[in-house]
């Protein structure tokens, strides 16, 4: 039996196992979108969840500018942008920078310099269209970069004291230690303390969602079908804990 065939589908998990869920922390691109678009089915699902008092928190790698508009227009309980860099509370409140950055202008200059250094070795990489709306990270299109090239880019960023991750859309140069799990844990601690880990389900589809699959912090996590492409590259896999000695992965 192949590794993929051995992973149970979400539909195989007892509904009782998910009955305590009160908060869904989910990636957007490739996870909730279809061919890169929001669908009527998605919007209705968000409305239905809100009616059932199940909150949805968007946890995306997209830019601060993108998340600012989205969080105020959709029926969600706010969202995080830039892979844990910022939090947008519900109600169109002012965003909160989660990563401590003393001088944001200087930070952007350092990111731009790092990107230029990467371009000397990978002249084909192009700045993402939404990069001008970013605060904590710098992105370029993942395009047709191969796995060995992505690994080289990661190593180069580490050598320059930056973190690196990628999704099925973009590559991110980011502060070391900034990721979705770190940001989400901070948001839960400071803004949503009423939810226990067992009441939260995390959902993702790409390497930049990997930290959301860390069962030490999120005992219920789901990966949509897209994640199968990256399974052998991920340290943490989507999982559902019943007991500390028993784990089932669900996709």
C-alpha positions, 0 to 999 in steps of 0.5 A, a space after each residue: 500500500 502506498 503512503 498516500 493510500 494509507 492516510 485516511 480521508 477526513 470523511 472516515 473520521 468520526 463526527 464525534 471526534 470533531 464535535 468540540 471544534 469551535 475555531 477553524 484556523 485555515 489557510 486560504 490559497 489552494 485550501 479554500 479557493 478553487 482555481 484561485 477564486 472564492 466560490 459561492 459554496 465557500 461564502 455560504 459555508 462561512 455563513 453557516 459556520 458563523 451561524 453555528 458559532 464556529 469561528 473561522 480565522 484566516 491564516 495566510 501568507 498573503 500580504 497585509 494589504 490583501 488581508 486588511 480588505 479581506 478580513 473586513 469583507 468576509 464573515 470571518 473572525 479576523 485573520 493573520 497575514 504574511 505567515 504570522 507577521 500580522 494579525 487583523 482583529 475582527 471589526 476592521 480594527 487596526 492591525 497588530 504586528 506580531 513579529 517584533 520589528 523596531 524599524 519597519 522602514 529599515 526592515 524593508 530595505 534589508 529585505 529588498 537588499 536580500 532579494 537583490 542578492 538572491 537575484 544575482 544567483 537566480 536572475 529569473 525570480 521576480 518580485 510578487 505583484 503584492 509585495 508593495 503591500 507587505 510589511 514583515 516579509 518579501 515575496 517572489 513568485 514560486 513560478 517554475 522553481 524546482 525543489 533543489 532551487 528552493 532548497 538552495 534559496 532556503 540555505 542562502 536566506 539562512 546564511 543571510 540570517 533570514 527565514 524562508 518558506 514557500 507555498 504553491 503561489 509564492 516564496 517568502 523571505 521572512 524574519 527567522 522564527 516567523 511562521 503561522 504556528 508562532 503567530 497563531 499561538 500568540 493570537 490565541 494567547 492574547 486575543 482568543 484565550 477562550 479556545 483550548 487546543 482541542 477546540 481548534 482545527 488547523 487547515 493547510 496545503 503547502 510547506 508554509 502551513 507545516 507549522 500548523 500541522 505540529 501536533 504538540 500545539 494543534 492536536 487536530 489538523 487537516 491537510 487538503 489534497 494539495 498537501 500530498 505533493 509535499 508530504 515527503 518534504 514536511 517534518 510535520 504532517 496533518 494529524 488527529 490525536 485521540 490519545 498521546 500514543 495514537 495518531 491518525 493523519 487526515 487529508 
